[in-house]
Amino acid sequence: MIIGELIKEIAEALELPESSITPESDNTTIEEWDSLGQISILARLDSSFDNITERIPDLASAVSVAEIFKLLSNNGL
């Protein structure tokens, strides 16, 4: 996976333009990334990557683009 793909997935989940999300974005820099936004991101990742949160439970507590990217990369995506 490339970081741009992840940014696209997060943007879709939060209903934001991709241009508003960077690799440095996190739940403190994106207003929509609240508890409901976190659930939306996880649901989007599950839908796109075949229930990935079951295989990588740490995704539930990841609160930045970089952290999610690292977890996905470390697990072969």
C-alpha positions as CSV (number, residue, x, y, z in Angstrom):
1,M,0.0,0.0,0.0
2,I,1.1,3.5,-0.7
3,I,0.3,6.4,1.7
4,G,-1.9,8.0,-1.0
5,E,-4.2,5.0,-1.0
6,L,-4.6,5.2,2.8
7,I,-5.3,9.0,2.6
8,K,-8.0,8.3,0.1
9,E,-9.6,5.7,2.3
10,I,-9.5,8.0,5.4
11,A,-10.8,10.9,3.3
12,E,-13.7,8.8,2.1
13,A,-14.5,7.6,5.6
14,L,-14.5,11.2,7.0
15,E,-16.2,12.6,3.9
16,L,-13.4,15.1,3.3
17,P,-11.4,16.0,0.2
18,E,-8.2,14.1,0.0
19,S,-6.3,17.3,-0.2
20,S,-7.2,18.1,3.4
21,I,-5.4,15.0,4.7
22,T,-1.6,14.5,4.8
23,P,0.7,11.8,6.2
24,E,1.1,14.0,9.3
25,S,-2.7,14.3,9.9
26,D,-4.1,12.9,13.1
27,N,-7.2,13.1,15.3
28,T,-6.0,16.5,16.7
29,T,-5.6,18.1,13.3
30,I,-8.8,16.9,11.7
31,E,-12.0,18.0,13.4
32,E,-14.0,15.1,11.8
33,W,-11.7,12.5,13.3
34,D,-13.6,12.2,16.6
35,S,-14.9,9.0,18.1
36,L,-17.5,8.6,15.3
37,G,-14.8,9.4,12.7
38,Q,-12.6,6.7,14.2
39,I,-15.4,4.2,13.8
40,S,-16.0,5.3,10.2
41,I,-12.3,4.9,9.4
42,L,-12.2,1.4,10.9
43,A,-15.4,0.4,9.0
44,R,-13.9,1.8,5.7
45,L,-10.6,-0.1,6.2
46,D,-12.6,-3.3,7.1
47,S,-14.6,-2.9,3.9
48,S,-11.6,-2.2,1.7
49,F,-9.2,-4.7,3.2
50,D,-11.4,-7.7,4.1
51,N,-12.0,-7.3,7.8
52,I,-8.5,-6.0,8.5
53,T,-9.3,-4.9,12.0
54,E,-9.8,-8.5,13.1
55,R,-6.2,-9.3,12.0
56,I,-4.7,-6.0,13.3
57,P,-6.6,-5.1,16.5
58,D,-4.2,-2.2,17.2
59,L,-5.9,-0.3,14.4
60,A,-8.7,0.5,16.8
61,S,-6.4,2.7,18.9
62,A,-4.4,4.2,16.0
63,V,-5.1,8.0,15.8
64,S,-2.9,9.2,13.0
65,V,-2.4,8.5,9.3
66,A,1.2,7.6,10.0
67,E,0.3,5.2,12.7
68,I,-2.3,3.4,10.6
69,F,0.1,3.3,7.7
70,K,2.8,1.7,9.8
71,L,0.4,-0.9,11.2
72,L,-0.8,-1.8,7.7
73,S,2.7,-1.9,6.3
74,N,4.0,-4.0,9.1
75,N,1.3,-6.5,8.4
76,G,1.9,-6.9,4.7
77,L,-0.4,-4.3,3.2
